[in-house]
Amino acid sequence: MDALPTNDDDAGSSRARAALYISPFVAIGLFDVVLLLGWGLDPLWGFMILPPILAISILGYIGFRHGFIRDVGEDRYGDEDDEPHRDTQF
């Protein structure tokens, strides 16, 4: 299975699906910033947590958009039912 979509229909749906999956995390993070500012904290402290929230959300969007790493090394190591080599130590 190819991680990157090959046609335009898949690209649009994966973007929308990624945004849909990440939006609750962004909303909770922004709500947290508003809550901290509402409690009367200095705005500098309130916005110090905003860059990590946005960075993790961007990484999550990229992960959902392009697919997570799967089947790593499947071609290199073969199937699970392959016989192990007799000359290996383990």
N, CA, C and O atoms as a CHARMM CRD file, in Angstrom:
* protein
*
  360
    1    1 MET  N      0.84300  -1.16700   0.00000 PROA 1      0.00000
    2    1 MET  CA     0.00000   0.00000   0.00000 PROA 1      0.00000
    3    1 MET  C      0.88600   1.22600   0.00000 PROA 1      0.00000
    4    1 MET  O      1.80700   1.33700   0.81000 PROA 1      0.00000
    5    2 ASP  N      0.61000   2.14500  -0.90500 PROA 2      0.00000
    6    2 ASP  CA     1.40800   3.34800  -1.03000 PROA 2      0.00000
    7    2 ASP  C      0.94500   4.36800   0.00400 PROA 2      0.00000
    8    2 ASP  O     -0.25600   4.60200   0.14400 PROA 2      0.00000
    9    3 ALA  N      1.87200   4.97300   0.72500 PROA 3      0.00000
   10    3 ALA  CA     1.51600   5.92500   1.76900 PROA 3      0.00000
   11    3 ALA  C      1.02600   7.23800   1.18100 PROA 3      0.00000
   12    3 ALA  O      0.15400   7.88300   1.76500 PROA 3      0.00000
   13    4 LEU  N      1.56700   7.64900   0.03800 PROA 4      0.00000
   14    4 LEU  CA     1.16800   8.89600  -0.57600 PROA 4      0.00000
   15    4 LEU  C      0.06100   8.63900  -1.59300 PROA 4      0.00000
   16    4 LEU  O      0.15700   7.70700  -2.39100 PROA 4      0.00000
   17    5 PRO  N     -0.99200   9.46400  -1.56700 PROA 5      0.00000
   18    5 PRO  CA    -2.06600   9.25000  -2.52100 PROA 5      0.00000
   19    5 PRO  C     -1.59700   9.54800  -3.94000 PROA 5      0.00000
   20    5 PRO  O     -0.76800  10.43200  -4.15500 PROA 5      0.00000
   21    6 THR  N     -2.13000   8.80700  -4.90400 PROA 6      0.00000
   22    6 THR  CA    -1.68600   8.96900  -6.27800 PROA 6      0.00000
   23    6 THR  C     -2.62600   9.82500  -7.10200 PROA 6      0.00000
   24    6 THR  O     -2.17800  10.44800  -8.06600 PROA 6      0.00000
   25    7 ASN  N     -3.91200   9.88800  -6.77000 PROA 7      0.00000
   26    7 ASN  CA    -4.79800  10.74500  -7.54400 PROA 7      0.00000
   27    7 ASN  C     -5.32100  11.88300  -6.68600 PROA 7      0.00000
   28    7 ASN  O     -5.14500  11.88300  -5.46800 PROA 7      0.00000
   29    8 ASP  N     -5.96100  12.84600  -7.32000 PROA 8      0.00000
   30    8 ASP  CA    -6.38300  14.05900  -6.62400 PROA 8      0.00000
   31    8 ASP  C     -7.53900  13.81300  -5.66700 PROA 8      0.00000
   32    8 ASP  O     -7.65100  14.51700  -4.66300 PROA 8      0.00000
   33    9 ASP  N     -8.40300  12.84100  -5.94000 PROA 9      0.00000
   34    9 ASP  CA    -9.52100  12.56600  -5.04600 PROA 9      0.00000
   35    9 ASP  C     -9.04200  12.07500  -3.69100 PROA 9      0.00000
   36    9 ASP  O     -9.57600  12.48100  -2.65800 PROA 9      0.00000
   37   10 ASP  N     -8.04000  11.20600  -3.68600 PROA 10     0.00000
   38   10 ASP  CA    -7.48400  10.72300  -2.42400 PROA 10     0.00000
   39   10 ASP  C     -6.80200  11.84200  -1.65700 PROA 10     0.00000
   40   10 ASP  O     -6.86400  11.87900  -0.42800 PROA 10     0.00000
   41   11 ALA  N     -6.15400  12.75300  -2.36600 PROA 11     0.00000
   42   11 ALA  CA    -5.44000  13.84500  -1.70300 PROA 11     0.00000
   43   11 ALA  C     -6.41200  14.76000  -0.97600 PROA 11     0.00000
   44   11 ALA  O     -6.14000  15.18300   0.14700 PROA 11     0.00000
   45   12 GLY  N     -7.54700  15.07100  -1.60500 PROA 12     0.00000
   46   12 GLY  CA    -8.52300  15.94400  -0.96200 PROA 12     0.00000
   47   12 GLY  C     -9.17200  15.29300   0.23900 PROA 12     0.00000
   48   12 GLY  O     -9.37000  15.93900   1.26700 PROA 12     0.00000
   49   13 SER  N     -9.50100  14.02900   0.12000 PROA 13     0.00000
   50   13 SER  CA   -10.15100  13.34900   1.23300 PROA 13     0.00000
   51   13 SER  C     -9.18500  13.10900   2.38600 PROA 13     0.00000
   52   13 SER  O     -9.58700  13.15800   3.54900 PROA 13     0.00000
   53   14 SER  N     -7.91500  12.85000   2.08000 PROA 14     0.00000
   54   14 SER  CA    -6.97000  12.63700   3.17600 PROA 14     0.00000
   55   14 SER  C     -6.66400  13.94600   3.89700 PROA 14     0.00000
   56   14 SER  O     -6.42500  13.94400   5.10500 PROA 14     0.00000
   57   15 ARG  N     -6.66800  15.06600   3.16800 PROA 15     0.00000
   58   15 ARG  CA    -6.49100  16.36000   3.83200 PROA 15     0.00000
   59   15 ARG  C     -7.65700  16.65300   4.75300 PROA 15     0.00000
   60   15 ARG  O     -7.46600  17.07800   5.89200 PROA 15     0.00000
   61   16 ALA  N     -8.86400  16.42600   4.26100 PROA 16     0.00000
   62   16 ALA  CA   -10.05400  16.68800   5.07300 PROA 16     0.00000
   63   16 ALA  C    -10.10600  15.74900   6.26700 PROA 16     0.00000
   64   16 ALA  O    -10.45000  16.17000   7.37200 PROA 16     0.00000
   65   17 ARG  N     -9.76900  14.48100   6.05800 PROA 17     0.00000
   66   17 ARG  CA    -9.77900  13.51100   7.15700 PROA 17     0.00000
   67   17 ARG  C     -8.72500  13.86700   8.19200 PROA 17     0.00000
   68   17 ARG  O     -8.98300  13.76200   9.39100 PROA 17     0.00000
   69   18 ALA  N     -7.53900  14.28700   7.75400 PROA 18     0.00000
   70   18 ALA  CA    -6.48600  14.67200   8.69300 PROA 18     0.00000
   71   18 ALA  C     -6.90400  15.89300   9.50000 PROA 18     0.00000
   72   18 ALA  O     -6.68700  15.94700  10.71000 PROA 18     0.00000
   73   19 ALA  N     -7.50100  16.87100   8.83000 PROA 19     0.00000
   74   19 ALA  CA    -7.96000  18.07000   9.54800 PROA 19     0.00000
   75   19 ALA  C     -9.06800  17.71600  10.53600 PROA 19     0.00000
   76   19 ALA  O     -9.12700  18.27700  11.63000 PROA 19     0.00000
   77   20 LEU  N     -9.94200  16.79500  10.15800 PROA 20     0.00000
   78   20 LEU  CA   -11.01600  16.36700  11.05100 PROA 20     0.00000
   79   20 LEU  C    -10.46600  15.65300  12.28700 PROA 20     0.00000
   80   20 LEU  O    -10.95900  15.86400  13.39500 PROA 20     0.00000
   81   21 TYR  N     -9.46000  14.82000  12.10300 PROA 21     0.00000
   82   21 TYR  CA    -8.87900  14.08700  13.22800 PROA 21     0.00000
   83   21 TYR  C     -8.06400  14.98400  14.15700 PROA 21     0.00000
   84   21 TYR  O     -8.00600  14.73100  15.36000 PROA 21     0.00000
   85   22 ILE  N     -7.44900  16.00400  13.62900 PROA 22     0.00000
   86   22 ILE  CA    -6.57800  16.86000  14.42900 PROA 22     0.00000
   87   22 ILE  C     -7.34400  18.00900  15.08100 PROA 22     0.00000
   88   22 ILE  O     -6.89800  18.54800  16.09400 PROA 22     0.00000
   89   23 SER  N     -8.47000  18.38500  14.52600 PROA 23     0.00000
   90   23 SER  CA    -9.20300  19.55100  15.03800 PROA 23     0.00000
   91   23 SER  C     -9.58900  19.45600  16.51900 PROA 23     0.00000
   92   23 SER  O     -9.54400  20.48400  17.19400 PROA 23     0.00000
   93   24 PRO  N     -9.96600  18.29500  17.07200 PROA 24     0.00000
   94   24 PRO  CA   -10.24600  18.26500  18.51800 PROA 24     0.00000
   95   24 PRO  C     -9.01500  18.59700  19.37300 PROA 24     0.00000
   96   24 PRO  O     -9.13800  19.25100  20.40900 PROA 24     0.00000
   97   25 PHE  N     -7.84300  18.15200  18.94500 PROA 25     0.00000
   98   25 PHE  CA    -6.63400  18.44100  19.70400 PROA 25     0.00000
   99   25 PHE  C     -6.28300  19.92500  19.64900 PROA 25     0.00000
  100   25 PHE  O     -5.84700  20.50300  20.64500 PROA 25     0.00000
  101   26 VAL  N     -6.47500  20.53800  18.48100 PROA 26     0.00000
  102   26 VAL  CA    -6.22800  21.97800  18.35700 PROA 26     0.00000
  103   26 VAL  C     -7.23600  22.74400  19.20200 PROA 26     0.00000
  104   26 VAL  O     -6.87600  23.70500  19.88300 PROA 26     0.00000
  105   27 ALA  N     -8.49500  22.32400  19.16000 PROA 27     0.00000
  106   27 ALA  CA    -9.52800  23.00900  19.93900 PROA 27     0.00000
  107   27 ALA  C     -9.26200  22.90500  21.43700 PROA 27     0.00000
  108   27 ALA  O     -9.41400  23.88600  22.16400 PROA 27     0.00000
  109   28 ILE  N     -8.86500  21.72300  21.90300 PROA 28     0.00000
  110   28 ILE  CA    -8.54700  21.56500  23.32800 PROA 28     0.00000
  111   28 ILE  C     -7.34500  22.42300  23.70600 PROA 28     0.00000
  112   28 ILE  O     -7.33700  23.03300  24.77500 PROA 28     0.00000
  113   29 GLY  N     -6.33700  22.47700  22.85300 PROA 29     0.00000
  114   29 GLY  CA    -5.16500  23.29700  23.13300 PROA 29     0.00000
  115   29 GLY  C     -5.48200  24.77500  23.17800 PROA 29     0.00000
  116   29 GLY  O     -5.01400  25.48900  24.06500 PROA 29     0.00000
  117   30 LEU  N     -6.28400  25.24200  22.21600 PROA 30     0.00000
  118   30 LEU  CA    -6.66600  26.65500  22.22500 PROA 30     0.00000
  119   30 LEU  C     -7.57400  26.97600  23.40100 PROA 30     0.00000
  120   30 LEU  O     -7.48600  28.06200  23.97300 PROA 30     0.00000
  121   31 PHE  N     -8.44800  26.04100  23.76900 PROA 31     0.00000
  122   31 PHE  CA    -9.28300  26.22800  24.95100 PROA 31     0.00000
  123   31 PHE  C     -8.42400  26.32700  26.20900 PROA 31     0.00000
  124   31 PHE  O     -8.72600  27.10900  27.11100 PROA 31     0.00000
  125   32 ASP  N     -7.36700  25.54400  26.26600 PROA 32     0.00000
  126   32 ASP  CA    -6.45200  25.60400  27.39900 PROA 32     0.00000
  127   32 ASP  C     -5.77800  26.97000  27.49100 PROA 32     0.00000
  128   32 ASP  O     -5.63500  27.51700  28.58500 PROA 32     0.00000
  129   33 VAL  N     -5.36900  27.51800  26.36400 PROA 33     0.00000
  130   33 VAL  CA    -4.75500  28.85000  26.35100 PROA 33     0.00000
  131   33 VAL  C     -5.75500  29.89300  26.82200 PROA 33     0.00000
  132   33 VAL  O     -5.41600  30.75400  27.63400 PROA 33     0.00000
  133   34 VAL  N     -6.98700  29.82500  26.31800 PROA 34     0.00000
  134   34 VAL  CA    -8.01500  30.78100  26.73200 PROA 34     0.00000
  135   34 VAL  C     -8.31700  30.63100  28.21300 PROA 34     0.00000
  136   34 VAL  O     -8.52200  31.62500  28.91000 PROA 34     0.00000
  137   35 LEU  N     -8.34600  29.39700  28.69900 PROA 35     0.00000
  138   35 LEU  CA    -8.60300  29.15700  30.12300 PROA 35     0.00000
  139   35 LEU  C     -7.49300  29.74200  30.98300 PROA 35     0.00000
  140   35 LEU  O     -7.76800  30.36200  32.01100 PROA 35     0.00000
  141   36 LEU  N     -6.25400  29.55400  30.57900 PROA 36     0.00000
  142   36 LEU  CA    -5.14900  30.12600  31.34700 PROA 36     0.00000
  143   36 LEU  C     -5.18800  31.64900  31.34200 PROA 36     0.00000
  144   36 LEU  O     -4.92500  32.28600  32.36200 PROA 36     0.00000
  145   37 LEU  N     -5.51300  32.22400  30.19800 PROA 37     0.00000
  146   37 LEU  CA    -5.61800  33.68200  30.14200 PROA 37     0.00000
  147   37 LEU  C     -6.81600  34.17700  30.95000 PROA 37     0.00000
  148   37 LEU  O     -6.76600  35.26100  31.53000 PROA 37     0.00000
  149   38 GLY  N     -7.89400  33.38900  30.99000 PROA 38     0.00000
  150   38 GLY  CA    -9.07100  33.74900  31.77400 PROA 38     0.00000
  151   38 GLY  C     -8.82300  33.69400  33.26900 PROA 38     0.00000
  152   38 GLY  O     -9.47100  34.41100  34.03100 PROA 38     0.00000
  153   39 TRP  N     -7.90100  32.85800  33.69500 PROA 39     0.00000
  154   39 TRP  CA    -7.56100  32.78100  35.11200 PROA 39     0.00000
  155   39 TRP  C     -6.71700  33.96000  35.56200 PROA 39     0.00000
  156   39 TRP  O     -6.45700  34.12000  36.75400 PROA 39     0.00000
  157   40 GLY  N     -6.29800  34.77000  34.63300 PROA 40     0.00000
  158   40 GLY  CA    -5.55700  35.96600  34.98900 PROA 40     0.00000
  159   40 GLY  C     -4.05000  35.81200  34.92900 PROA 40     0.00000
  160   40 GLY  O     -3.32500  36.64800  35.46900 PROA 40     0.00000
  161   41 LEU  N     -3.56200  34.76300  34.28500 PROA 41     0.00000
  162   41 LEU  CA    -2.11800  34.61900  34.13100 PROA 41     0.00000
  163   41 LEU  C     -1.59800  35.66700  33.16200 PROA 41     0.00000
  164   41 LEU  O     -2.33800  36.18700  32.32700 PROA 41     0.00000
  165   42 ASP  N     -0.33700  35.96100  33.28700 PROA 42     0.00000
  166   42 ASP  CA     0.31200  36.86500  32.35300 PROA 42     0.00000
  167   42 ASP  C      0.17700  36.29000  30.94100 PROA 42     0.00000
  168   42 ASP  O      0.41700  35.09700  30.75300 PROA 42     0.00000
  169   43 PRO  N     -0.19700  37.09500  29.94400 PROA 43     0.00000
  170   43 PRO  CA    -0.37900  36.56300  28.58600 PROA 43     0.00000
  171   43 PRO  C      0.86700  35.86600  28.03200 PROA 43     0.00000
  172   43 PRO  O      0.75000  34.95900  27.20900 PROA 43     0.00000
  173   44 LEU  N      2.04400  36.27700  28.47100 PROA 44     0.00000
  174   44 LEU  CA     3.25500  35.60900  28.00900 PROA 44     0.00000
  175   44 LEU  C      3.25400  34.14700  28.42300 PROA 44     0.00000
  176   44 LEU  O      3.61900  33.28300  27.62600 PROA 44     0.00000
  177   45 TRP  N      2.84900  33.85000  29.65700 PROA 45     0.00000
  178   45 TRP  CA     2.79200  32.46000  30.11000 PROA 45     0.00000
  179   45 TRP  C      1.68900  31.69400  29.40100 PROA 45     0.00000
  180   45 TRP  O      1.84000  30.50800  29.10900 PROA 45     0.00000
  181   46 GLY  N      0.59000  32.36200  29.12400 PROA 46     0.00000
  182   46 GLY  CA    -0.49400  31.70400  28.42500 PROA 46     0.00000
  183   46 GLY  C     -0.10900  31.30900  27.00700 PROA 46     0.00000
  184   46 GLY  O     -0.48600  30.23300  26.54000 PROA 46     0.00000
  185   47 PHE  N      0.63100  32.15800  26.32200 PROA 47     0.00000
  186   47 PHE  CA     1.00700  31.86200  24.94500 PROA 47     0.00000
  187   47 PHE  C      2.30700  31.07900  24.83100 PROA 47     0.00000
  188   47 PHE  O      2.73200  30.75100  23.72300 PROA 47     0.00000
  189   48 MET  N      2.94100  30.77500  25.95000 PROA 48     0.00000
  190   48 MET  CA     4.12400  29.91000  25.89500 PROA 48     0.00000
  191   48 MET  C      3.74700  28.46700  25.56100 PROA 48     0.00000
  192   48 MET  O      4.55600  27.72800  25.00100 PROA 48     0.00000
  193   49 ILE  N      2.53900  28.07300  25.89900 PROA 49     0.00000
  194   49 ILE  CA     2.13600  26.69900  25.58100 PROA 49     0.00000
  195   49 ILE  C      1.56500  26.58400  24.17200 PROA 49     0.00000
  196   49 ILE  O      1.36300  25.47200  23.68500 PROA 49     0.00000
  197   50 LEU  N      1.30000  27.70300  23.50900 PROA 50     0.00000
  198   50 LEU  CA     0.72400  27.65600  22.16800 PROA 50     0.00000
  199   50 LEU  C      1.65400  27.04100  21.11300 PROA 50     0.00000
  200   50 LEU  O      1.17900  26.22500  20.32300 PROA 50     0.00000
  201   51 PRO  N      2.94900  27.38000  21.05000 PROA 51     0.00000
  202   51 PRO  CA     3.81200  26.75300  20.03100 PROA 51     0.00000
  203   51 PRO  C      3.92000  25.23900  20.14300 PROA 51     0.00000
  204   51 PRO  O      3.88200  24.57900  19.10500 PROA 51     0.00000
  205   52 PRO  N      4.05500  24.63100  21.33900 PROA 52     0.00000
  206   52 PRO  CA     4.06200  23.15800  21.38400 PROA 52     0.00000
  207   52 PRO  C      2.74300  22.53900  20.94200 PROA 52     0.00000
  208   52 PRO  O      2.73500  21.48700  20.30200 PROA 52     0.00000
  209   53 ILE  N      1.62900  23.18100  21.27900 PROA 53     0.00000
  210   53 ILE  CA     0.32500  22.66600  20.85400 PROA 53     0.00000
  211   53 ILE  C      0.24400  22.67000  19.33800 PROA 53     0.00000
  212   53 ILE  O     -0.18200  21.68600  18.73300 PROA 53     0.00000
  213   54 LEU  N      0.65000  23.77000  18.72200 PROA 54     0.00000
  214   54 LEU  CA     0.58600  23.86800  17.26400 PROA 54     0.00000
  215   54 LEU  C      1.58500  22.92400  16.60000 PROA 54     0.00000
  216   54 LEU  O      1.28200  22.33700  15.56100 PROA 54     0.00000
  217   55 ALA  N      2.77200  22.77200  17.18700 PROA 55     0.00000
  218   55 ALA  CA     3.78000  21.88800  16.59300 PROA 55     0.00000
  219   55 ALA  C      3.31400  20.42900  16.61000 PROA 55     0.00000
  220   55 ALA  O      3.44900  19.72300  15.61100 PROA 55     0.00000
  221   56 ILE  N      2.77500  19.98600  17.72600 PROA 56     0.00000
  222   56 ILE  CA     2.28500  18.61400  17.81000 PROA 56     0.00000
  223   56 ILE  C      1.08200  18.41400  16.89800 PROA 56     0.00000
  224   56 ILE  O      0.92000  17.34500  16.31000 PROA 56     0.00000
  225   57 SER  N      0.23900  19.43500  16.77600 PROA 57     0.00000
  226   57 SER  CA    -0.90200  19.33400  15.87200 PROA 57     0.00000
  227   57 SER  C     -0.44000  19.23600  14.42600 PROA 57     0.00000
  228   57 SER  O     -1.02600  18.48100  13.64900 PROA 57     0.00000
  229   58 ILE  N      0.58600  19.97200  14.04700 PROA 58     0.00000
  230   58 ILE  CA     1.12300  19.90000  12.68300 PROA 58     0.00000
  231   58 ILE  C      1.73400  18.52500  12.42800 PROA 58     0.00000
  232   58 ILE  O      1.54100  17.94900  11.35700 PROA 58     0.00000
  233   59 LEU  N      2.46500  18.00000  13.39900 PROA 59     0.00000
  234   59 LEU  CA     3.01900  16.65200  13.24000 PROA 59     0.00000
  235   59 LEU  C      1.91500  15.60300  13.12400 PROA 59     0.00000
  236   59 LEU  O      2.02100  14.66900  12.33000 PROA 59     0.00000
  237   60 GLY  N      0.86500  15.75900  13.91100 PROA 60     0.00000
  238   60 GLY  CA    -0.26400  14.84600  13.81200 PROA 60     0.00000
  239   60 GLY  C     -0.97000  14.95100  12.47200 PROA 60     0.00000
  240   60 GLY  O     -1.38000  13.94100  11.90100 PROA 60     0.00000
  241   61 TYR  N     -1.11300  16.17700  11.96700 PROA 61     0.00000
  242   61 TYR  CA    -1.73100  16.36800  10.65400 PROA 61     0.00000
  243   61 TYR  C     -0.90600  15.67600   9.56800 PROA 61     0.00000
  244   61 TYR  O     -1.45200  14.99800   8.69800 PROA 61     0.00000
  245   62 ILE  N      0.40100  15.85500   9.63000 PROA 62     0.00000
  246   62 ILE  CA     1.27400  15.20900   8.64500 PROA 62     0.00000
  247   62 ILE  C      1.16200  13.68400   8.76000 PROA 62     0.00000
  248   62 ILE  O      1.12400  12.98200   7.75000 PROA 62     0.00000
  249   63 GLY  N      1.11200  13.18700   9.97800 PROA 63     0.00000
  250   63 GLY  CA     0.98500  11.74500  10.18500 PROA 63     0.00000
  251   63 GLY  C     -0.31400  11.19500   9.62800 PROA 63     0.00000
  252   63 GLY  O     -0.31600  10.15400   8.97000 PROA 63     0.00000
  253   64 PHE  N     -1.43000  11.88900   9.88600 PROA 64     0.00000
  254   64 PHE  CA    -2.71300  11.42800   9.35300 PROA 64     0.00000
  255   64 PHE  C     -2.81500  11.66100   7.85700 PROA 64     0.00000
  256   64 PHE  O     -3.45400  10.88200   7.15000 PROA 64     0.00000
  257   65 ARG  N     -2.20000  12.71200   7.37300 PROA 65     0.00000
  258   65 ARG  CA    -2.31200  13.05400   5.94900 PROA 65     0.00000
  259   65 ARG  C     -1.54900  12.06300   5.07100 PROA 65     0.00000
  260   65 ARG  O     -2.06600  11.60800   4.05100 PROA 65     0.00000
  261   66 HSD  N     -0.33500  11.73200   5.46300 PROA 66     0.00000
  262   66 HSD  CA     0.51300  10.88100   4.63300 PROA 66     0.00000
  263   66 HSD  C      0.56200   9.43500   5.10900 PROA 66     0.00000
  264   66 HSD  O      1.17400   8.59300   4.45100 PROA 66     0.00000
  265   67 GLY  N     -0.05800   9.13800   6.21800 PROA 67     0.00000
  266   67 GLY  CA    -0.06200   7.77300   6.72700 PROA 67     0.00000
  267   67 GLY  C      1.10700   7.55100   7.66700 PROA 67     0.00000
  268   67 GLY  O      2.19100   8.10700   7.49000 PROA 67     0.00000
  269   68 PHE  N      0.86200   6.74300   8.65000 PROA 68     0.00000
  270   68 PHE  CA     1.90200   6.40800   9.60200 PROA 68     0.00000
  271   68 PHE  C      2.81500   5.34300   9.01100 PROA 68     0.00000
  272   68 PHE  O      2.45500   4.69500   8.02800 PROA 68     0.00000
  273   69 ILE  N      3.96000   5.16200   9.58300 PROA 69     0.00000
  274   69 ILE  CA     4.91900   4.18500   9.05800 PROA 69     0.00000
  275   69 ILE  C      4.38200   2.78700   9.33500 PROA 69     0.00000
  276   69 ILE  O      4.14600   2.41400  10.48400 PROA 69     0.00000
  277   70 ARG  N      4.19400   2.02500   8.27200 PROA 70     0.00000
  278   70 ARG  CA     3.72100   0.64900   8.37800 PROA 70     0.00000
  279   70 ARG  C      4.55700  -0.22600   7.47000 PROA 70     0.00000
  280   70 ARG  O      5.18000   0.25500   6.52300 PROA 70     0.00000
  281   71 ASP  N      4.56600  -1.49100   7.75900 PROA 71     0.00000
  282   71 ASP  CA     5.22600  -2.48300   6.91500 PROA 71     0.00000
  283   71 ASP  C      6.68100  -2.12000   6.65200 PROA 71     0.00000
  284   71 ASP  O      7.17900  -2.29600   5.54100 PROA 71     0.00000
  285   72 VAL  N      7.34700  -1.62100   7.65900 PROA 72     0.00000
  286   72 VAL  CA     8.73900  -1.24200   7.48600 PROA 72     0.00000
  287   72 VAL  C      9.58000  -2.50100   7.37200 PROA 72     0.00000
  288   72 VAL  O      9.53200  -3.36500   8.24800 PROA 72     0.00000
  289   73 GLY  N     10.33700  -2.60600   6.31400 PROA 73     0.00000
  290   73 GLY  CA    11.23100  -3.72500   6.12000 PROA 73     0.00000
  291   73 GLY  C     10.57300  -4.99200   5.66600 PROA 73     0.00000
  292   73 GLY  O     11.20400  -6.04800   5.69600 PROA 73     0.00000
  293   74 GLU  N      9.33600  -4.93600   5.24600 PROA 74     0.00000
  294   74 GLU  CA     8.64700  -6.15500   4.83400 PROA 74     0.00000
  295   74 GLU  C      9.31300  -6.77300   3.61200 PROA 74     0.00000
  296   74 GLU  O      9.46400  -7.99300   3.53900 PROA 74     0.00000
  297   75 ASP  N      9.70900  -5.95000   2.66200 PROA 75     0.00000
  298   75 ASP  CA    10.36800  -6.47700   1.47200 PROA 75     0.00000
  299   75 ASP  C     11.76600  -6.99600   1.79500 PROA 75     0.00000
  300   75 ASP  O     12.24600  -7.94000   1.16700 PROA 75     0.00000
  301   76 ARG  N     12.40000  -6.38600   2.75700 PROA 76     0.00000
  302   76 ARG  CA    13.77100  -6.74700   3.06800 PROA 76     0.00000
  303   76 ARG  C     13.87100  -8.03500   3.87200 PROA 76     0.00000
  304   76 ARG  O     14.78400  -8.83400   3.66500 PROA 76     0.00000
  305   77 TYR  N     12.93400  -8.23300   4.78500 PROA 77     0.00000
  306   77 TYR  CA    13.03800  -9.36800   5.69400 PROA 77     0.00000
  307   77 TYR  C     12.12300 -10.52300   5.33200 PROA 77     0.00000
  308   77 TYR  O     12.25500 -11.60900   5.89600 PROA 77     0.00000
  309   78 GLY  N     11.20500 -10.31800   4.41100 PROA 78     0.00000
  310   78 GLY  CA    10.33300 -11.41000   4.00000 PROA 78     0.00000
  311   78 GLY  C      9.11700 -11.53800   4.88400 PROA 78     0.00000
  312   78 GLY  O      8.83600 -10.67500   5.71500 PROA 78     0.00000
  313   79 ASP  N      8.40400 -12.62600   4.69100 PROA 79     0.00000
  314   79 ASP  CA     7.18300 -12.87700   5.44600 PROA 79     0.00000
  315   79 ASP  C      7.50600 -13.49100   6.79400 PROA 79     0.00000
  316   79 ASP  O      8.63100 -13.91100   7.06200 PROA 79     0.00000
  317   80 GLU  N      6.47400 -13.53000   7.64100 PROA 80     0.00000
  318   80 GLU  CA     6.66800 -14.09300   8.97400 PROA 80     0.00000
  319   80 GLU  C      6.86600 -15.60000   8.94300 PROA 80     0.00000
  320   80 GLU  O      7.52600 -16.15500   9.82200 PROA 80     0.00000
  321   81 ASP  N      6.31000 -16.26500   7.95100 PROA 81     0.00000
  322   81 ASP  CA     6.38900 -17.71500   7.92700 PROA 81     0.00000
  323   81 ASP  C      7.64900 -18.23500   7.24600 PROA 81     0.00000
  324   81 ASP  O      7.78300 -19.43900   7.02400 PROA 81     0.00000
  325   82 ASP  N      8.56200 -17.34600   6.91700 PROA 82     0.00000
  326   82 ASP  CA     9.82700 -17.79500   6.33300 PROA 82     0.00000
  327   82 ASP  C     10.64800 -18.54000   7.38100 PROA 82     0.00000
  328   82 ASP  O     10.59900 -18.21900   8.56800 PROA 82     0.00000
  329   83 GLU  N     11.38700 -19.51900   6.93600 PROA 83     0.00000
  330   83 GLU  CA    12.26100 -20.26900   7.83000 PROA 83     0.00000
  331   83 GLU  C     13.47900 -19.41100   8.19300 PROA 83     0.00000
  332   83 GLU  O     14.05800 -18.76400   7.32000 PROA 83     0.00000
  333   84 PRO  N     13.87000 -19.40000   9.46400 PROA 84     0.00000
  334   84 PRO  CA    15.07900 -18.66300   9.81200 PROA 84     0.00000
  335   84 PRO  C     16.30600 -19.35800   9.26400 PROA 84     0.00000
  336   84 PRO  O     16.31300 -20.57100   9.05200 PROA 84     0.00000
  337   85 HSD  N     17.32500 -18.58600   9.04400 PROA 85     0.00000
  338   85 HSD  CA    18.56600 -19.15800   8.55400 PROA 85     0.00000
  339   85 HSD  C     19.22300 -19.99400   9.65600 PROA 85     0.00000
  340   85 HSD  O     19.23300 -19.60100  10.82300 PROA 85     0.00000
  341   86 ARG  N     19.76100 -21.12800   9.28000 PROA 86     0.00000
  342   86 ARG  CA    20.37700 -22.04200  10.24900 PROA 86     0.00000
  343   86 ARG  C     21.71200 -21.51800  10.75200 PROA 86     0.00000
  344   86 ARG  O     22.16000 -21.90100  11.83200 PROA 86     0.00000
  345   87 ASP  N     22.35300 -20.64700   9.98200 PROA 87     0.00000
  346   87 ASP  CA    23.69200 -20.19200  10.37100 PROA 87     0.00000
  347   87 ASP  C     23.66900 -18.94900  11.25500 PROA 87     0.00000
  348   87 ASP  O     24.72500 -18.38400  11.53800 PROA 87     0.00000
  349   88 THR  N     22.49500 -18.51100  11.69500 PROA 88     0.00000
  350   88 THR  CA    22.43300 -17.36300  12.58000 PROA 88     0.00000
  351   88 THR  C     22.64900 -17.78500  14.02100 PROA 88     0.00000
  352   88 THR  O     22.38700 -18.93200  14.38400 PROA 88     0.00000
  353   89 GLN  N     23.10900 -16.89600  14.81100 PROA 89     0.00000
  354   89 GLN  CA    23.42400 -17.19800  16.20400 PROA 89     0.00000
  355   89 GLN  C     22.16000 -17.38700  17.02400 PROA 89     0.00000
  356   89 GLN  O     22.14800 -18.22700  17.92400 PROA 89     0.00000
  357   90 PHE  N     21.12200 -16.65700  16.75700 PROA 90     0.00000
  358   90 PHE  CA    19.91800 -16.71800  17.57700 PROA 90     0.00000
  359   90 PHE  C     18.90800 -17.57500  16.91100 PROA 90     0.00000
  360   90 PHE  O     17.81200 -17.76100  17.43900 PROA 90     0.00000
